[in-house]
Every structure is written in C-alpha cells, then in structure tokens.
C-alpha cells in the first residue's frame, strides 16, 4: 500500500543541523510506513547526505542534483513520490509531535479525492504568519496569496490535474517568489477545492526584512500577476482590484514611514513595488 503522505524537501544553502530538526519532527512520532520523505539536495557538499543517512532505516529517499531552484527541486521530488498526499516541506520547518494524529482522519477520508488542504503556519514565538478562516472555509481567488507553501498539502489527484510547479517561479529561479500562489491559482482555475484545516499546523522561523528580498519577492509576485491576469474574466477582476489596493496601501506606508523617520521600512515597501512592476512588465510565457 502506498504511504499516506510524501514529504518533498528541496534544500540548498541551509545548515545541515536545521534539516536534521525538520526530519526529526517528521519521523520521531510516526510509523515510517505512513510517510515517506524525499530530500532533493542542491548543495555541493556532502553534509545533507550525511544527515539523511541517519534516517536510512526510515526509508528516506536522498536525491543529489546539480539543478538549482526550489520549484525544480520539488518537481524532481514529485517524480519519485508514492504518497496519496504530497507535502512540499521546507528544510527549516518543524511539525508538532502530534501532527499526524491531528490530521490523520481528514487525510484518510479524502485519500482518493481531488482536494487541497491548507493550514496555519506559526513562527517560533507561536504567532501566526497570516490570519485564517474557520474549518469550513474554502479558499477563493481573493485569498490565493494568503497561503504559505509549507501549510499546503496536495492530494495526488489534485496535483495530477494542476501539473508540476512552474520552474520560472520560486527561490533560485527567474522570478524568486510566488511558486505556491501560482499552484493555488491554477487549482482554483480547475475548480479544485482548497479547504482550510484547523489541525494542519506548521512552525517556521520568520524572515527578517531585507531590502534585496523585498525587491526579489515583489519581482516574483508581479510576474505571477501578469501570468494569470488574462486567464479568465474572474482572474482579471480579482487581480486588478488586489493590485490596485496593494499599490495604494504600500504607497501610503511609504509616505507614513518616511514622515516618521522610518526610512528602512519606507525603502522596504518601495523596493517591493519597484520589483513588482519590473516583474509584471517583464514576464513572458
């Protein structure tokens, strides 16, 4: 029988001890027959392989590749995955010790359905990254960008319909962000239900505000908007309104933070907007 969940971890540039913590949080509380973990190593050193060898008895799959890019690594992992559900986990994310018990019934009940669950991602201090709805909440286009990639788990049938990750998006690719939002929009275009699951909880360290990251992230999101802008009338209306509102809000932030002497925050939002429009204008299919 196939495992219930395939974890696909594409890793590059992280300390091996961080990956070890992620693997421990997966394996230490589950039967290895219930899950499989596939690590796609895009590093040049042997440190990640050494960590994976510690979990060899659990059937971990280690794949070394010279291919660079988060989306590319995830696509490599999908080709090896056997699980009914696929979880694209980060190498620095952590699961709570009772994680499988909490979501087991939801996943087994929907094992053969075309469905996506999304949950809540917390930082190390226990604070939510993003606000979440109720357990009956079904995601729609207005909220497509309110889902963090490590808080999403795809049913195999849903992923077969959506297709693989767009390798233009994600860290290490042309557009360094937006790979998970692209997948969500494509799912919604296929009318695949994306449903909030209150038991799906993940822990992830917060990223520090960085001006280069703001520009790079904006560049990816701008390209993402352009990719989906004319796919359908509904996409056009939703994305146009979201684009307009986000630009207005960020311009207000720039002005406000500039007035009160918080130039770093003002530059952060300015860099994002400049990156966004570069990505929107430059995107090509």
C-alpha positions in Angstrom: 0.0 0.0 0.0 1.3 3.5 -0.8 2.2 5.8 2.1 -0.4 8.3 3.2 2.0 11.3 2.8 5.1 12.1 0.8 7.2 14.9 2.2 9.3 16.6 -0.5 12.1 18.7 0.8 14.2 20.7 -1.7 17.2 22.0 0.2 20.0 24.4 -0.7 22.2 26.7 1.3 21.0 25.7 4.8 23.0 24.3 7.7 22.6 20.5 7.9 21.5 20.7 11.5 18.5 22.7 10.5 17.4 20.0 8.1 18.0 17.4 10.9 15.5 19.2 13.1 12.9 19.2 10.3 13.4 15.4 9.7 13.2 14.7 13.4 9.9 16.5 13.7 8.5 14.3 10.9 9.9 10.9 11.8 10.0 10.8 15.6 6.3 10.4 16.1 5.1 8.3 13.1 5.4 4.9 11.6 7.7 5.1 8.6 5.1 3.1 6.6 2.7 6.0 6.9 5.0 8.6 5.4 7.9 8.9 3.0 10.4 11.7 2.9 12.2 12.7 -0.2 15.2 15.1 0.2 16.3 16.8 -3.0 19.8 18.1 -2.3 21.0 21.0 -4.4 24.2 21.6 -2.4 27.7 20.8 -3.5 28.9 19.4 -0.1 28.1 16.0 1.5 26.7 17.4 4.7 23.0 16.9 3.8 23.6 13.3 2.6 25.3 12.5 6.0 22.1 13.8 7.8 19.9 11.7 5.6 21.9 8.6 6.2 20.9 8.8 9.9 17.3 8.2 8.8 18.1 5.5 6.3 16.2 2.9 8.4 13.1 5.0 7.9 13.3 4.7 4.2 14.3 8.3 3.4 15.0 8.9 -0.2 18.0 11.1 -0.9 18.5 12.7 -4.3 21.5 14.8 -5.2 21.2 17.1 -8.1 23.2 19.9 -9.7 19.8 21.5 -10.7 19.2 24.7 -8.8 15.8 26.2 -7.9 13.1 25.4 -5.4 10.4 24.6 -8.0 12.8 22.5 -10.0 13.7 20.5 -6.8 10.1 20.0 -5.9 9.3 18.7 -9.4 12.2 16.2 -9.1 10.8 15.0 -5.8 7.2 14.6 -7.3 8.6 12.1 -9.8 9.8 9.9 -7.0 6.8 10.3 -4.7 4.4 7.4 -4.0 2.1 9.0 -1.4 -1.6 9.8 -1.8 -0.9 13.3 -0.3 2.1 15.4 -1.2 3.5 18.0 1.3 6.2 20.3 0.0 8.0 20.9 3.2 10.8 23.5 3.8 14.1 22.4 5.2 13.8 24.7 8.2 10.2 24.0 9.1 9.1 21.9 12.1 6.0 19.8 12.9 4.4 19.4 16.3 4.8 16.0 17.9 1.1 15.0 17.5 0.9 16.3 13.9 -0.2 13.1 12.2 -2.8 12.2 14.8 -4.4 15.6 14.3 -4.8 15.4 10.5 -5.0 11.6 10.0 -8.8 11.3 9.7 -9.1 14.2 7.3 -6.4 12.8 5.0 -7.6 9.2 5.1 -11.3 10.3 4.4 -10.2 12.3 1.4 -7.5 9.9 0.2 -8.9 9.4 -3.3 -10.4 12.9 -3.8 -9.1 15.8 -5.8 -8.6 18.2 -2.9 -6.1 20.5 -1.3 -5.9 21.4 2.4 -4.2 24.4 3.8 -3.5 25.3 7.4 -1.8 27.8 9.7 1.9 28.5 9.9 3.3 29.8 13.2 6.6 31.4 13.9 9.0 30.2 16.7 7.2 32.5 19.2 3.8 30.9 18.4 2.4 33.8 16.4 0.5 33.2 13.2 2.0 34.3 9.9 -1.4 35.0 8.4 -5.0 35.1 9.6 -7.0 32.1 8.9 -10.7 31.3 8.5 -12.8 28.6 10.0 -12.6 24.8 9.4 -15.3 25.1 6.8 -13.5 27.9 4.9 -13.0 27.2 1.2 -10.3 29.4 -0.3 -11.2 31.6 -3.3 -9.3 33.9 -5.6 -9.4 36.9 -3.3 -7.2 35.0 -0.8 -5.0 33.0 -3.1 -1.9 34.7 -1.8 -2.8 34.2 1.8 -1.4 30.6 2.0 2.1 29.7 2.9 3.7 26.9 0.9 4.6 24.7 3.9 1.0 24.9 5.1 -0.4 23.3 2.0 -0.9 19.6 1.3 -2.0 18.4 -2.1 -4.0 15.2 -2.9 -2.3 13.3 -5.6 -5.3 13.6 -7.9 -5.4 17.3 -7.4 -1.7 17.6 -8.3 -2.2 15.5 -11.4 -4.8 18.0 -12.7 -2.8 21.1 -11.8 0.5 19.8 -13.2 4.1 20.4 -11.9 5.5 23.6 -10.4 6.2 26.4 -12.9 10.0 26.4 -12.8 10.2 30.1 -13.6 9.0 30.8 -10.1 10.5 30.3 -6.6 13.8 30.8 -5.0 16.7 30.2 -7.3 14.6 30.7 -10.5 14.0 33.7 -12.8 11.2 35.0 -10.6 12.2 34.4 -7.0 8.8 34.0 -5.4 5.2 33.1 -6.0 5.5 29.4 -6.8 2.9 28.3 -4.2 0.4 31.1 -5.2 0.8 30.0 -8.8 -0.2 26.5 -7.8 -3.2 27.7 -5.8 -4.5 29.9 -8.7 -4.1 27.0 -11.1 -6.1 24.8 -8.7 -8.9 27.3 -8.5 -8.9 27.6 -12.3 -9.7 23.8 -12.3 -12.3 24.3 -9.5 -10.3 22.1 -7.2 -11.4 22.8 -3.6 -8.8 24.4 -1.4 -10.1 23.9 2.2 -8.8 25.2 5.5 -7.9 22.5 8.0 -7.5 23.8 11.6 -5.4 20.8 12.5 -2.8 21.4 9.8 -0.2 23.4 11.8 3.4 24.1 10.9 6.2 26.0 12.6 8.6 28.2 10.6 11.1 30.9 11.6 10.1 34.4 10.4 12.2 36.0 7.7 13.9 39.3 8.6 13.0 42.3 6.5 15.6 42.7 3.8 15.6 45.3 1.0 17.0 42.9 -1.6 14.5 40.2 -0.6 11.7 42.8 -0.9 12.7 43.6 -4.4 13.1 40.0 -5.4 9.8 38.9 -3.8 8.0 41.8 -5.5 9.5 40.8 -8.8 8.2 37.3 -8.5 4.7 38.4 -7.4 4.5 40.9 -10.2 5.3 38.2 -12.7 2.7 35.9 -11.1 0.0 38.6 -11.5 0.9 39.1 -15.2 0.9 35.3 -15.8 -2.7 35.0 -14.5 -4.1 38.4 -15.4 -5.8 37.4 -18.6 -6.5 33.7 -17.9 -10.2 34.4 -17.2 -12.5 37.3 -16.5 -12.7 36.4 -12.8 -8.9 36.4 -12.6 -8.7 39.7 -14.3 -11.2 41.4 -12.0 -9.8 39.9 -8.8 -6.2 40.6 -9.7 -6.8 44.1 -10.9 -8.6 45.1 -7.7 -6.0 43.4 -5.5 -3.2 45.0 -7.5 -4.8 48.5 -7.2 -5.4 48.1 -3.4 -2.0 46.7 -2.7 -0.2 49.5 -4.5 -2.3 52.2 -2.8 -1.7 50.7 0.7 2.1 50.3 0.1 2.3 53.9 -1.2 0.6 55.0 2.0 3.1 53.0 4.0 6.0 54.6 2.2 4.7 58.1 2.9 3.8 57.3 6.5 7.1 55.6 7.4 9.0 58.4 5.5 7.3 61.1 7.6 8.1 59.4 10.9 11.7 58.8 10.0 11.5 55.0 9.5 13.4 55.1 6.2 14.2 51.4 6.2 10.6 50.4 6.3 9.7 53.0 3.6 12.5 51.6 1.4 11.3 48.1 2.0 7.9 48.8 0.6 9.3 50.9 -2.2 11.7 48.1 -3.2 8.8 45.7 -3.2 6.7 48.0 -5.5 9.6 48.6 -7.9 10.2 44.9 -8.0 6.6 44.1 -8.6 6.3 46.4 -11.6 9.5 45.1 -13.1 8.2 41.6 -12.8 4.8 42.5 -14.2 6.2 44.2 -17.2 9.0 41.7 -17.9 7.0 38.5 -17.6 6.9 36.3 -20.7 5.2 32.9 -21.1 
